[in-house]
Amino acid sequence: MVVPAFIYVLTNGGGAAARGWAIPMATDIAFALGVLALVAPRAPSGLKTFLAASAIVDDMGAVLVIALFYTRAIAWGALAMAGLMLLLLIALNVLRVRRLTPFLILGVGLWFFVHESGVHATIAGVLLALTIPTRTRVNAAQFSAKARALLDHFDRTETATALVLTSKSQQEAIIGLERASEGIMAPLVRLEHAIHGLSAFVVMPLFAFSNAGVGLHGSLGGGVPLAVILGLAIGKPLGITGAALAAVRLRLATLPDGVNWTALHGCAWLAGIGFTMSLFIATLAFEGTTLLDTAKFGILTGSLLAGIVGAVVVRRGTSMRAIPWMGR
């Protein structure tokens, strides 16, 4: 994340344009994983996990950058109320509350007070997600044993009519199976599953359509487009590959099973697809100025370039074996 921002600053210099230094830091998770799925549908799971984890951490970092560097004034009273909402959410987690309703009600309050405090409200989403429980009441082995026993009971108590409505025992087995399923499903996973369709097919497309419009007149002027393009298409691959190589050489990590350096480097290029979060930061940095269109042009161009190169390199890497001299 540091390398793209550093390249932006070096390329663009100072002045008003310097405010966009964070634009090339973020990765668009959906687009990056989408390209990987298209060009390498049989890619090792470790490669997909690496790209997803990198993109998620990038976006969390970008949200923190927004909160820290793109906030103009702080309303301390509202911020204190946001802190109170956060403490209540943490208390719900500690008390092992599993119903989502209390979390969502307090989450709305958290969003409101964060927004009113002057800190960008996107930070509320990150804080809320961190408090929703990921624990389950039963583990996989317990769920499997209970589910099998309930299904066996269901089969044994089948009536001659084959209608569940006429068999009280089968109805009890179904209710028991439903409760067991709730016990193995973490609240955070249930929430993610519930909002995935709305997020993927409504919210994100609307966001992209409303923020991606670029007036081409004058879009190439100044150093902002070049700085963004180099940050996304050069900074991201250098930063991610360099950090991964350093971690492996220092024996802090190993490559995922079945993943070679070429494929990993290709994923580093795919992480240069900034798009949605980069557009968001550009709007915060340059809203109301002529630099906004130039930044959008750089984001679209840099993301397209990084996506094309990444697709080619990943396709080649997933068809190769690991390169032993690079180490694991």
N, C-alpha and C positions, 0 to 999 in steps of 0.2 A: 504493500500500500504506500510505503514511503517513496519508493523509486519512481512511480508515475508522477506523484506530486512534485518530486525534486526535478524531474525532467521538464515538467510544465513551467516551474519557476525559472529554470535555466534558459528555456527557450523563449519565454514570454517577457522576461524582465520585470519591471515594476509598473507603477501607475495603477489605474482603475482595473486593468485586466488581471492584475495579480490576485484579486479577490477570488478568482476561479480556480485556485491551486488544487482544490479537492475534487474537481470534476472527474479526472481520470482515475480516482481511487477505487470506485465501486465496480462491482460485477453484476450483470443482469443474470440472476440464477436461471430463470425460465428459458431465456434464449440460449445461454451457454449449454445447459443440459439438453435442450432441444436439438441443437446442432450435433452434440455428441451422440445422441440417440439416432439421429438420421445417418451420420457417416460411419458410425461404428456401433450398430445395434448389439453386437456380441462382445463388446468391450468388457474386460474384467470388471467385476463389481468394485474392486479396490480403486480402479480409475474413476468410476462414477462417483464413489464416495469422496475421493480426493477433490474432485472438481466441485461437488456440492458443498463440502465442508469449507473449501477456500472461498466460494462465492458467499456463503452464509456469513462467515467471519468478516469478509470484506463489507458486506451490507451493514452488519452490526457496527463495524468501525466507522462506516460512513454516517450512520445515524448519530453516533457519538460526536463525530466531527461537526455535524449540523448543530447539535445541541450546544457544543462548546464554542464554535467559531462563527456561527451564522445566527446568533441571537443578539439582538441590538440592546435590549433593556430588560432588567429582571424586576418583576413585581414580587417582592419577598413574601407577602401575605399569601398570595395564590400558590407560591412555591411551597410554603409551609403546609398548606392544605393538601397539596399533591403528595408531600412527604407523609402526611397522616393517612391518605388513601393507600399509599404503598405499604405502610406498616400494618394496616388492616388486612391487606392482601396477603402479606407474609404470615400474619396470624392465622388466616384461614388455611394456609398451607401447613403450618406447624400443627394445627388442630386436625389435620387430615380430612378436611372437608372435600368431598368428591363431587358435589353438585356444582355445575358450572354457573348457575344463575347468580349466586352471590359474587363470584369472581367478575362476571360480566357487568353487574350493576356497579360495583366498586371501580371496575375498569373504565366505565363511562365517566364516573366522577374524576378518576385519575387523568383521563384525557382532557376533560374540561379545565381542570386546575393547571395542568401543565401548559395547555394552550394559553390560558389567561396569564400565566407567569411570564410569558415572553420567550421561554424555551420552546423550541419547535416541537410540536405535539407528536411527531413521529417517535420520540423517545418514550412516550407513554406505551406504545405498542410493545416495545422491547421489554420494558419493565413489567408489564402485565404478563407477557409470555414467560418471563423468568419466575413468576410466582405461582402459575398454575401447575398443579402436581403432575409429576411424571411417574409416580409410584403406582403400583397395582396392588390390589388386595390379595391376589393369589399369583403364584408363579406358573410357568408354562406346564410343568409336570403336574401340578395340582389341578389346573384347568383341564388338561387332557384326560386325567383319570376321572374327574367328576363328569365331564361331558360324555365320556364313553359309558359311564354307569347310567346316566340319564337317558342316553339313546337306547341302551339295552332295555331299560325299564319301559321306554316308549314302545319298543318293538314287542315286548312281552305282553303288554296290556292292550294291544290292538283289538278292537272289537270286530265282530263279523261284518258290520256295515262299512268298516274302513273310514268312518267319519270321526274326526277328532272331537267334534261337538258332542258326541254321545259317550265319550270316554273321559271320566274325571281324572283318572290316573295319567292319561296321555297329556291332558291339559296341565296337570301339575308338573310333569316332566318338561314340557315346553317352557313353563314359567321358570322352573329351576335352571334350565339351559340359558334362558335370557339373563337371569341374575348372574350366572357364572360368567357369561360373556361380558357383562358390565364390570365384573370384578377383575378380569384380565385386561380390560381396555383402560389405559391411563386417561384421565380427564383431558390432558393436553392433546392427546391423539384424537379423542372424540371431537374436540373443538376444531382441530385441523381438518378432520374428515368432513365436518359439517359445513365449513366455510370455503373448502377448496374450490368447489364449482363456482361460487359467487366471485371468489378472488381471481381465479384463472380466466373465467370466461366473461366477466362483467367489469370488475374493478380495474384489472390490469389493462385490458384493451381500451377502456375509456380513458385511463390515464395516458396511455401511449398516444392515442389519437388527439387528445387535447393538448399534449405538451410537445409533440414531435414536429409540428408545423414549422417550416423554415422558409423565410423570405429570401430567395437566392440573390436578390439585389444587394450587392455589397457584402455578401457573406464571406468572401475570400479576403476581405480587407483586414489588416493588422496581423498580430502574431498569435491571437487566441486560437484560431482553427488549427494551425500547425502545432501549437503547444498541446492541444487536446489530442490530436491525432497521434503525436509521438508518445504522449503519456499512456494512451490506451494500447497502441499497437507495438510499442517498443518497451515502455516502462513496465507494463504488466508481465509480459513474457520474461523479461530480465529479472524482475523482482521475485516472481514465484519460482522460476527455475533456479535462480541463484540461492534463494533461501532453502529450497529443497536439497540442492546439492551440498550446501554447507551443513545442513542437518545430518545428512547421510555420512559425509566425510568426518564429521565430529562424533559420529556414532550416537547421535541423539535420536535417530529414527532410521527406518529402513523403507525401501520401496515396497508398496503393496504387492502381494503375490500376483505373479503373471503380468506385472507392469514393467515396461522398460523405459529408459530415459527419453526416447523419441516420443512415445505416447504421452508421457508426463509433460514434456515440453509443448506438445500440441495442446494439451489442456490449459497450459499457462497462456497460450495464445487465445484460446476460447474465453479465458477469464478477462480478456481485453474487450469483450462485448459489454460496454457499460450501459448504454441505452437508458432504461427507465430511471434508475437512481442517479445517473449522471445528469440526465435532463432535469431532474428535480433539483439537484445542487446548482446547476447552471441557472435555473430560474431564481433560486434564492440569492445567488451571487450577482446576477446582472439584470434582474427584473426592472423594466422601465428604461433600459439603455439599449443602444444599438449593438452592444456586445453580445446580447442574448442570442440573436440569430446566428452570429458567427460561431458562438460556442456550440449551438445545436448542429450546425453544419459539421464542425469538427467531431462531435460525438457520433453522428450518423456515419461519417466517412471512416473514422477510426474504428468504430465497432464493426463496420462491414469488412474493412481490411483485416482486422484481427480474426474475424469469423472465418473468412476465406482461407487465410494462411493456416489457422488452427485446424480447420476441417481437413486440409491436405495433409498436414503433419500427423494428426491423429490417425487418419486412415492408413498412412504408411506405418506408423508406429504399432498399430494393433495387428498388423500383418507380419511383424518382425518378432524375433525372439529377443530376450533381454541381452544387453551389451555388457559382457562380464567386466571389461576393463574400467567401466565407470563405477563399479562397486554397488553395493546394496545398502 
